[in-house]
Amino acid sequence: MSRILAIDLGEQRIGLALSDPTGQIAGGIRTIRRSLRDEEMAALKTIIATEEVERILVGMPLSMNGQPGVQAELTRRWVEVLRRHTDVPVEVLDERLTSVQAHRSLDSMGVKRKRHRQHVDAVAATLLLQGYLDGQRKDV
């Protein structure tokens, strides 16, 4: 069975999470340091091919009232580029509060605050993906 890749697009890092082959469990796999778009897309294309990704989820950073802001517009543009670089379907999901939850998870694991930056995007992507997977099981 193929996998689902979730992406949390941060300002400095791109957090990635991948489902297990059964589509039950999400796990953070890594972060990609933000760089030139072509380099980001090349790194993602390698992961998509290697991991046999069949669907990509990208977190959309909406404001608490559900309205898109500056970050949402930047994410939307980035997603357009991603769609041009892959044939894999790309969905955008509301990611409100995933970063807050990610920081809380890192706190509960005893990760020092100054080390959060290295992990928060991958943890946020994992939370986004696990929420999606849980929702899919409820629909079945």
PyMOL commands that set and color helices and strands:
alter all, ss='L'
color gray80, all
select helices_A, chain A and resi 37-50+70-85+98-108+113-139
alter helices_A, ss='H'
color red, helices_A
select strands_A, chain A and resi 3-9+13-19+26-33+53-60+90-94
alter strands_A, ss='S'
color yellow, strands_A
deselect
rebuild
show_as cartoon
